[in-house]
Amino acid sequence: MQNRGRTVIAAAVAALGLAGCGGSTVERSITAATVDTAPGFSPGVITVDKGEEVVLTVGNSTARAHGFAIEGYGVLEEVNPNIPLELKFIARKGGTFKIYCQLHKDTHQPATLVVQ
């Protein structure tokens, strides 16, 4: 009976370990805001693990619409003031990717998506 108990525990531990390998879902948020007296994104860096499903809430605390794009991921959206946008994607590509406002490229400080 004691061996059967160990087998059940080992099977449960293995199942939990495999569940983590299938990719998890993470929630992150970023906001178009005034950063150091200029338009930008806060936080400046978002970090996720490769393979994760990312649920990203994009806010806008400024008075006008801003773009929201992530190079390498095909994300190209517009975020209106005080109307959050929810994006979902799988972090399939590892690396560092620029997050930027495609509407105000020259004046908007970019942020970074890090997929490790």
DSSP file (Angstrom, degrees, kcal/mol; ACC not computed):
  #  RESIDUE AA STRUCTURE BP1 BP2  ACC     N-H-->O    O-->H-N    N-H-->O    O-->H-N    TCO  KAPPA ALPHA  PHI   PSI    X-CA   Y-CA   Z-CA
    1    1 A M     >        0   0    0      0, 0.0     4,-1.8     0, 0.0     5,-0.1   0.000 360.0 360.0 360.0 -35.2    0.0    0.0    0.0
    2    2 A Q  H  >  +     0   0    0      1,-0.2     4,-1.6     2,-0.2     5,-0.1   0.887 360.0  50.7 -65.1 -38.1    2.9    2.3    0.8
    3    3 A N  H  > S+     0   0    0      1,-0.2     4,-2.2     2,-0.2    -1,-0.2   0.877 106.8  54.9 -65.6 -37.8    4.3    2.0   -2.8
    4    4 A R  H  > S+     0   0    0      1,-0.2     4,-2.3     2,-0.2    -1,-0.2   0.897 106.1  52.0 -63.1 -39.9    0.9    2.7   -4.3
    5    5 A G  H  X S+     0   0    0     -4,-1.8     4,-2.1     1,-0.2    -1,-0.2   0.889 109.7  48.8 -62.4 -40.5    0.7    6.0   -2.3
    6    6 A R  H  X S+     0   0    0     -4,-1.6     4,-2.8     2,-0.2    -1,-0.2   0.882 109.6  52.8 -66.8 -38.0    4.1    7.0   -3.6
    7    7 A T  H  X S+     0   0    0     -4,-2.2     4,-2.4     2,-0.2    -2,-0.2   0.913 109.6  48.3 -64.0 -42.5    3.1    6.1   -7.2
    8    8 A V  H  X S+     0   0    0     -4,-2.3     4,-2.2     2,-0.2    -2,-0.2   0.917 113.3  47.3 -64.2 -43.2    0.0    8.4   -6.9
    9    9 A I  H  X S+     0   0    0     -4,-2.1     4,-2.4     2,-0.2    -2,-0.2   0.925 112.2  49.6 -65.1 -43.7    2.0   11.2   -5.5
   10   10 A A  H  X S+     0   0    0     -4,-2.8     4,-2.4     1,-0.2    -2,-0.2   0.895 111.0  50.2 -62.3 -39.9    4.7   10.8   -8.2
   11   11 A A  H  X S+     0   0    0     -4,-2.4     4,-2.3     2,-0.2    -1,-0.2   0.895 110.7  49.4 -65.2 -39.9    2.0   10.8  -10.9
   12   12 A A  H  X S+     0   0    0     -4,-2.2     4,-2.1     2,-0.2    -2,-0.2   0.909 111.6  48.2 -66.5 -41.7    0.4   14.0   -9.5
   13   13 A V  H  X S+     0   0    0     -4,-2.4     4,-2.1     2,-0.2    -2,-0.2   0.913 112.0  49.8 -64.8 -42.6    3.8   15.8   -9.3
   14   14 A A  H  X S+     0   0    0     -4,-2.4     4,-2.3     1,-0.2    -2,-0.2   0.903 109.5  51.5 -62.9 -41.2    4.5   14.7  -12.9
   15   15 A A  H  X S+     0   0    0     -4,-2.3     4,-2.0     1,-0.2    -1,-0.2   0.898 109.7  49.4 -63.6 -40.8    1.1   16.0  -14.1
   16   16 A L  H  X S+     0   0    0     -4,-2.1     4,-1.2     2,-0.2    -1,-0.2   0.900 110.7  50.6 -65.1 -39.8    1.7   19.3  -12.5
   17   17 A G  H  X S+     0   0    0     -4,-2.1     4,-0.6     1,-0.2     3,-0.3   0.906 111.3  47.5 -64.2 -42.2    5.1   19.6  -14.1
   18   18 A L  H >X S+     0   0    0     -4,-2.3     4,-0.7     1,-0.2     3,-0.7   0.837 103.3  62.5 -68.6 -33.0    3.7   18.8  -17.5
   19   19 A A  H >< S+     0   0    0     -4,-2.0     3,-0.7     1,-0.3    -1,-0.2   0.877 101.8  52.4 -60.6 -36.2    0.8   21.3  -17.1
   20   20 A G  H >< S+     0   0    0     -4,-1.2     3,-0.9    -3,-0.3    -1,-0.3   0.736 100.7  62.3 -70.9 -22.5    3.4   24.1  -16.9
   21   21 A C  H << S+     0   0    0     -3,-0.7    -1,-0.2    -4,-0.6    -2,-0.2   0.699  88.2  71.0 -76.5 -19.1    5.1   23.0  -20.1
   22   22 A G  T << S-     0   0    0     -4,-0.7    -1,-0.2    -3,-0.7    -2,-0.1   0.465 115.5 -95.3 -78.6  -0.2    2.0   23.7  -22.2
   23   23 A G    <   -     0   0    0     -3,-0.9     2,-0.2    -4,-0.1    -1,-0.2   0.356  38.1-130.7  92.4 131.8    2.3   27.4  -21.8
   24   24 A S        -     0   0    0     -4,-0.1    29,-3.1    -3,-0.1     2,-0.5  -0.578  16.9-110.6-109.5 174.4    0.6   29.6  -19.3
   25   25 A T  E     -a   53   0A   0     27,-0.2     2,-0.4    -2,-0.2    29,-0.2  -0.918  31.5-172.7-108.2 131.0   -1.3   32.8  -19.5
   26   26 A V  E     -a   54   0A   0     27,-2.8    29,-2.9    -2,-0.5     2,-0.5  -0.944  13.7-143.3-122.3 146.2    0.1   36.0  -18.1
   27   27 A E  E     +a   55   0A   0     -2,-0.4     2,-0.3    27,-0.2    29,-0.2  -0.922  25.3 166.8-109.8 131.4   -1.5   39.4  -17.7
   28   28 A R  E     -a   56   0A   0     27,-2.5    29,-2.5    -2,-0.5     2,-0.3  -0.916  16.0-154.8-134.8 162.3    0.4   42.6  -18.2
   29   29 A S  E     +a   57   0A   0     -2,-0.3     2,-0.3    27,-0.2    29,-0.2  -0.986  10.0 178.9-140.3 152.9   -0.6   46.2  -18.6
   30   30 A I  E     -a   58   0A   0     27,-2.3    29,-2.8    -2,-0.3     2,-0.4  -0.981  11.9-154.3-148.3 148.7    1.0   49.3  -20.2
   31   31 A T  E     -aB  59  42A   0     11,-2.2    11,-2.3    -2,-0.3     2,-0.6  -0.990  20.0-128.9-133.6 133.3   -0.3   52.8  -20.5
   32   32 A A  E     +aB  60  41A   0     27,-2.6    29,-2.6    -2,-0.4    30,-0.4  -0.709  58.6 139.6 -72.0 122.4    0.3   55.6  -23.0
   33   33 A A  E     - B   0  40A   0      7,-2.5     7,-2.6    -2,-0.6     2,-0.6  -0.898  61.4 -74.0-154.7 175.4    1.2   58.4  -20.6
   34   34 A T  E     - B   0  39A   0     -2,-0.3     2,-0.5     5,-0.2     3,-0.1  -0.786  48.5-174.3 -83.7 121.9    3.4   61.4  -19.9
   35   35 A V  E >   - B   0  38A   0      3,-3.7     3,-1.3    -2,-0.6    74,-0.1  -0.971  69.3 -17.3-123.2 115.9    6.8   60.0  -19.0
   36   36 A D  T 3  S-     0   0    0     -2,-0.5    -1,-0.2     1,-0.2    -2,-0.0   0.924 129.4 -51.6  52.6  48.6    9.5   62.4  -17.9
   37   37 A T  T 3  S+     0   0    0      1,-0.2    -1,-0.2    -3,-0.1    -3,-0.1   0.490 125.7  84.9  69.7   9.1    7.6   65.3  -19.4
   38   38 A A  E <  S-B   35   0A   0     -3,-1.3    -3,-3.7    -5,-0.0    -1,-0.2  -0.949  89.2 -89.2-134.2 156.3    7.1   63.7  -22.9
   39   39 A P  E     +B   34   0A   0      0, 0.0    70,-2.9     0, 0.0     2,-0.3  -0.382  68.0 122.3 -63.1 141.0    4.6   61.2  -24.3
   40   40 A G  E     -B   33   0A   0     -7,-2.6    -7,-2.5    68,-0.3     2,-0.4  -0.899  56.6 -76.5-169.9-162.5    5.6   57.6  -23.8
   41   41 A F  E     -B   32   0A   0     68,-0.3    -9,-0.2    -2,-0.3    19,-0.0  -0.944  39.3-122.3-121.9 143.7    4.6   54.3  -22.3
   42   42 A S  E    S+B   31   0A   0    -11,-2.3   -11,-2.2    -2,-0.4     2,-0.2  -0.995  94.3  33.3-131.6 126.8    4.6   53.2  -18.7
   43   43 A P  S    S-     0   0    0      0, 0.0   -12,-0.1     0, 0.0    69,-0.1   0.567  79.3-150.1 -73.7 166.7    6.1   50.8  -17.8
   44   44 A G  S    S+     0   0    0     -2,-0.2    68,-2.1     1,-0.2     2,-0.4   0.661  79.4  39.6 -79.8 -17.6    9.0   51.1  -20.2
   45   45 A V  E     -d  112   0B   0     66,-0.2     2,-0.4     2,-0.0    68,-0.2  -0.998  59.7-169.8-137.5 133.2    9.7   47.3  -20.3
   46   46 A I  E     -d  113   0B   0     66,-2.8    68,-3.3    -2,-0.4     2,-0.4  -0.991  13.8-163.6-117.9 127.6    7.3   44.3  -20.3
   47   47 A T  E     +d  114   0B   0     -2,-0.4     2,-0.3    66,-0.2    68,-0.2  -0.946  16.2 159.8-117.7 131.4    8.9   40.9  -19.8
   48   48 A V  E     -d  115   0B   0     66,-2.6    68,-2.6    -2,-0.4     2,-0.3  -0.892  37.9-105.2-137.6 167.9    7.2   37.6  -20.6
   49   49 A D    >   -     0   0    0     -2,-0.3     3,-1.9    66,-0.2    42,-0.2  -0.761  42.1 -97.8 -97.6 145.1    8.4   34.0  -21.2
   50   50 A K  T 3  S+     0   0    0     -2,-0.3    42,-0.2     1,-0.2     3,-0.1  -0.345 109.7  26.1 -59.1 134.7    8.5   32.5  -24.6
   51   51 A G  T 3  S+     0   0    0     40,-3.1    -1,-0.2     1,-0.3    41,-0.1   0.219  91.1 127.9  95.1 -13.5    5.4   30.3  -25.2
   52   52 A E    <   -     0   0    0     -3,-1.9    39,-2.9    39,-0.3     2,-0.6  -0.448  63.1-123.0 -75.6 147.3    3.2   32.2  -22.8
   53   53 A E  E     -aC  25  90A   0    -29,-3.1   -27,-2.8    37,-0.2     2,-0.5  -0.816  32.2-150.6 -83.3 127.0   -0.2   33.5  -23.8
   54   54 A V  E     -aC  26  89A   0     35,-3.8    35,-1.9    -2,-0.6     2,-0.7  -0.893  15.2-166.6-107.3 124.1   -0.1   37.2  -23.1
   55   55 A V  E     -aC  27  88A   0    -29,-2.9   -27,-2.5    -2,-0.5     2,-0.6  -0.941  18.9-171.1-105.5 109.2   -3.2   39.2  -22.2
   56   56 A L  E     -aC  28  87A   0     31,-3.2    31,-3.0    -2,-0.7     2,-0.6  -0.905  14.1-157.9-112.5 118.0   -2.1   42.8  -22.5
   57   57 A T  E     -aC  29  86A   0    -29,-2.5   -27,-2.3    -2,-0.6     2,-0.6  -0.845  11.7-162.0 -93.2 121.5   -4.3   45.7  -21.3
   58   58 A V  E     -aC  30  85A   0     27,-3.6    27,-2.6    -2,-0.6   -27,-0.2  -0.919  11.0-175.9-109.3 118.3   -3.3   48.9  -23.0
   59   59 A G  E     -a   31   0A   0    -29,-2.8   -27,-2.6    -2,-0.6     2,-0.3  -0.565  17.1-151.0-106.1 172.5   -4.5   52.1  -21.4
   60   60 A N  E     +a   32   0A   0    -29,-0.2    22,-3.0    -2,-0.2   -27,-0.2  -0.856  15.6 173.7-147.3 107.2   -4.2   55.7  -22.4
   61   61 A S        +     0   0    0    -29,-2.6   -28,-0.1    -2,-0.3     2,-0.1   0.249  55.9  94.6 -98.0  12.7   -4.1   58.4  -19.7
   62   62 A T  S    S-     0   0    0    -30,-0.4    20,-0.1     2,-0.2    -2,-0.1  -0.366  85.5-110.3 -95.7 179.9   -3.5   61.3  -22.2
   63   63 A A  S    S+     0   0    0     -2,-0.1     2,-0.3    18,-0.1    -1,-0.1   0.514  93.6  46.9 -90.4  -6.2   -6.0   63.6  -23.8
   64   64 A R  S    S-     0   0    0     16,-0.1    -2,-0.2    15,-0.0    15,-0.1  -0.907  92.3 -85.0-135.7 164.0   -5.6   62.2  -27.4
   65   65 A A        -     0   0    0     -2,-0.3     2,-0.3    15,-0.1    15,-0.2  -0.305  42.6-166.4 -64.8 146.2   -5.6   58.9  -29.2
   66   66 A H  E     -E   79   0B   0     13,-2.3    13,-3.5    -4,-0.1     2,-0.2  -0.956  17.5-119.3-132.0 152.8   -2.3   57.1  -29.4
   67   67 A G  E     -E   78   0B   0     -2,-0.3     2,-0.3    11,-0.2    11,-0.2  -0.473  18.4-159.0 -83.0 161.9   -1.0   54.2  -31.5
   68   68 A F  E     +E   77   0B   0      9,-2.3     9,-2.7    -2,-0.2     2,-0.3  -0.887  20.6 161.3-145.0 112.2    0.2   51.0  -30.1
   69   69 A A  E     -EF  76 100B   0     31,-2.5    31,-2.2    -2,-0.3     2,-0.5  -0.967  25.3-157.2-132.9 146.8    2.4   48.7  -32.1
   70   70 A I  E > > -EF  75  99B   0      5,-1.4     3,-1.7    -2,-0.3     5,-1.0  -0.961  24.9-132.2-123.8 112.5    4.8   45.8  -31.3
   71   71 A E  T 3 5S+     0   0    0     27,-2.5     5,-0.0    -2,-0.5    -2,-0.0  -0.336  90.5  19.6 -60.1 138.9    7.5   45.2  -33.9
   72   72 A G  T 3 5S+     0   0    0     25,-0.1    -1,-0.2     1,-0.1    21,-0.1   0.305 115.4  70.1  86.4 -10.3    7.8   41.5  -34.9
   73   73 A Y  T < 5S-     0   0    0     -3,-1.7    -2,-0.2     2,-0.1     3,-0.1   0.381  98.7-121.2-120.0   0.7    4.3   40.6  -33.6
   74   74 A G  T   5 +     0   0    0     -4,-0.5     2,-0.5     1,-0.2    -3,-0.1   0.708  58.5 150.2  68.8  19.0    2.0   42.3  -36.1
   75   75 A V  E   < +E   70   0B   0     -5,-1.0    -5,-1.4     2,-0.0     2,-0.3  -0.760   8.2 157.1 -88.3 126.0    0.3   44.4  -33.4
   76   76 A L  E     +E   69   0B   0     -2,-0.5     2,-0.2    -7,-0.2    -7,-0.2  -0.775  16.5 145.2-151.7  98.6   -0.9   47.7  -34.8
   77   77 A E  E     -E   68   0B   0     -9,-2.7    -9,-2.3    -2,-0.3     2,-0.4  -0.749  41.2-128.1-130.9 172.1   -3.8   49.3  -32.8
   78   78 A E  E     -E   67   0B   0    -11,-0.2     2,-0.5    -2,-0.2   -11,-0.2  -0.997  18.8-158.1-126.4 134.0   -5.1   52.7  -31.7
   79   79 A V  E     -E   66   0B   0    -13,-3.5   -13,-2.3    -2,-0.4     3,-0.1  -0.953   7.5-150.1-118.4 119.9   -6.0   53.4  -28.1
   80   80 A N    >   -     0   0    0     -2,-0.5     3,-1.7     3,-0.4   -20,-0.1  -0.492  39.0 -78.3 -84.2 156.1   -8.4   56.2  -27.2
   81   81 A P  T 3  S-     0   0    0      0, 0.0   -20,-0.2     0, 0.0    -1,-0.1  -0.276 110.6  -5.3 -56.4 132.8   -8.1   58.2  -24.0
   82   82 A N  T 3  S+     0   0    0    -22,-3.0   -21,-0.1   -20,-0.1   -23,-0.1   0.657 105.6 108.0  58.5  21.3   -9.5   56.4  -20.9
   83   83 A I    <   -     0   0    0     -3,-1.7    -3,-0.4   -23,-0.2    -1,-0.1  -0.837  63.2-146.5-126.1  93.3  -10.8   53.4  -23.0
   84   84 A P        -     0   0    0      0, 0.0     2,-0.4     0, 0.0   -25,-0.2  -0.211   5.9-148.4 -62.6 148.7   -8.5   50.4  -22.3
   85   85 A L  E     -C   58   0A   0    -27,-2.6   -27,-3.6     2,-0.0     2,-0.5  -0.954   3.8-148.0-117.4 135.4   -7.8   47.9  -25.0
   86   86 A E  E     -C   57   0A   0     -2,-0.4     2,-0.4   -29,-0.2   -29,-0.2  -0.927  16.7-175.4-108.8 124.4   -7.2   44.2  -24.3
   87   87 A L  E     -C   56   0A   0    -31,-3.0   -31,-3.2    -2,-0.5     2,-0.4  -0.903   6.4-163.7-115.9 144.6   -4.9   42.3  -26.7
   88   88 A K  E     +C   55   0A   0     -2,-0.4     2,-0.3   -33,-0.2   -33,-0.2  -0.996  21.2 146.5-128.8 134.7   -4.1   38.6  -26.6
   89   89 A F  E     -C   54   0A   0    -35,-1.9   -35,-3.8    -2,-0.4     2,-0.5  -0.983  44.7-112.1-156.8 160.6   -1.1   36.9  -28.3
   90   90 A I  E     -C   53   0A   0     -2,-0.3     2,-2.1   -37,-0.2     3,-0.3  -0.853  27.4-130.9 -96.2 130.1    1.3   34.0  -27.9
   91   91 A A        +     0   0    0    -39,-2.9   -40,-3.1    -2,-0.5   -39,-0.3  -0.527  49.4 151.9 -79.3  76.5    4.9   35.1  -27.2
   92   92 A R        +     0   0    0     -2,-2.1     2,-0.5   -42,-0.2    -1,-0.2   0.764  51.4  64.6 -82.1 -27.0    6.2   32.7  -29.9
   93   93 A K  S    S-     0   0    0     -3,-0.3     2,-0.2   -21,-0.1    -1,-0.1  -0.861  74.1-143.5-105.0 128.0    9.4   34.7  -30.8
   94   94 A G        +     0   0    0     -2,-0.5     2,-0.3    22,-0.1    22,-0.2  -0.545  54.8  59.7 -83.2 153.6   12.1   35.2  -28.3
   95   95 A G  E    S- G   0 115B   0     20,-2.6    20,-3.1    -2,-0.2     2,-0.5  -0.876  87.1 -47.8 133.5-163.4   14.1   38.5  -28.2
   96   96 A T  E     - G   0 114B   0     -2,-0.3     2,-0.4    18,-0.2    18,-0.2  -0.956  49.8-171.5-116.3 128.7   13.6   42.2  -27.6
   97   97 A F  E     - G   0 113B   0     16,-2.9    16,-3.2    -2,-0.5     2,-0.3  -0.965  22.5-119.7-128.8 136.3   10.8   44.0  -29.5
   98   98 A K  E     - G   0 112B   0     -2,-0.4   -27,-2.5    14,-0.2     2,-0.5  -0.549  18.1-158.6 -75.9 132.0   10.1   47.7  -29.8
   99   99 A I  E     +FG  70 111B   0     12,-2.7    12,-2.7    -2,-0.3     2,-0.3  -0.957  30.3 157.6-106.0 126.9    6.7   48.9  -28.6
  100  100 A Y  E     -F   69   0B   0    -31,-2.2   -31,-2.5    -2,-0.5     2,-0.7  -0.940  48.5-106.8-148.6 166.6    5.9   52.3  -30.2
  101  101 A C        -     0   0    0     -2,-0.3     3,-0.5   -33,-0.2     7,-0.2  -0.882  23.5-166.0 -96.6 109.9    3.1   54.7  -31.2
  102  102 A Q  S    S+     0   0    0     -2,-0.7     3,-0.4   -25,-0.3    -1,-0.1   0.635  86.6  57.9 -73.4 -12.1    2.8   54.5  -34.9
  103  103 A L  S    S+     0   0    0      1,-0.2    -1,-0.2     2,-0.1     3,-0.1   0.768 120.5  23.7 -85.4 -28.0    0.7   57.8  -34.9
  104  104 A H  S >> S+     0   0    0     -3,-0.5     4,-2.0     1,-0.1     3,-0.9  -0.407  72.5 155.1-135.0  56.2    3.4   59.9  -33.2
  105  105 A K  T 34 S+     0   0    0     -3,-0.4    -1,-0.1     1,-0.2    -4,-0.1   0.828  73.0  48.9 -57.3 -37.7    6.7   58.1  -34.1
  106  106 A D  T 34 S+     0   0    0      1,-0.2    -1,-0.2    -3,-0.1    -2,-0.0   0.703 121.6  30.5 -80.9 -19.4    8.9   61.2  -33.8
  107  107 A T  T <4 S+     0   0    0     -3,-0.9     2,-0.5    -6,-0.1    -2,-0.2   0.602  98.0  88.7-114.4 -14.7    7.7   62.4  -30.4
  108  108 A H  S  < S-     0   0    0     -4,-2.0   -68,-0.3    -7,-0.2    -7,-0.2  -0.756  72.5-129.6 -95.1 126.5    6.6   59.3  -28.5
  109  109 A Q        -     0   0    0    -70,-2.9   -68,-0.3    -2,-0.5    -2,-0.1  -0.571  29.2-131.4 -71.2 130.6    9.1   57.5  -26.3
  110  110 A P        -     0   0    0      0, 0.0   -69,-0.2     0, 0.0     2,-0.2  -0.281  14.8-151.2 -77.9 167.7    9.1   53.8  -27.2
  111  111 A A  E     - G   0  99B   0    -12,-2.7   -12,-2.7   -71,-0.1     2,-0.4  -0.658  16.1-118.5-123.0-176.0    8.9   50.9  -24.7
  112  112 A T  E     -dG  45  98B   0    -68,-2.1   -66,-2.8   -14,-0.2     2,-0.5  -0.991   7.5-154.2-135.9 135.9   10.2   47.3  -25.0
  113  113 A L  E     -dG  46  97B   0    -16,-3.2   -16,-2.9    -2,-0.4     2,-0.6  -0.948  17.3-163.9-101.7 123.1    8.8   43.8  -25.0
  114  114 A V  E     -dG  47  96B   0    -68,-3.3   -66,-2.6    -2,-0.5     2,-0.6  -0.945   5.4-170.5-110.2 121.1   11.3   41.2  -23.8
  115  115 A V  E      dG  48  95B   0    -20,-3.1   -20,-2.6    -2,-0.6   -66,-0.2  -0.941 360.0 360.0-110.9 111.1   10.4   37.6  -24.5
  116  116 A Q              0   0    0    -68,-2.6   -67,-0.2    -2,-0.6    -1,-0.1   0.418 360.0 360.0-105.8 360.0   12.8   35.3  -22.7
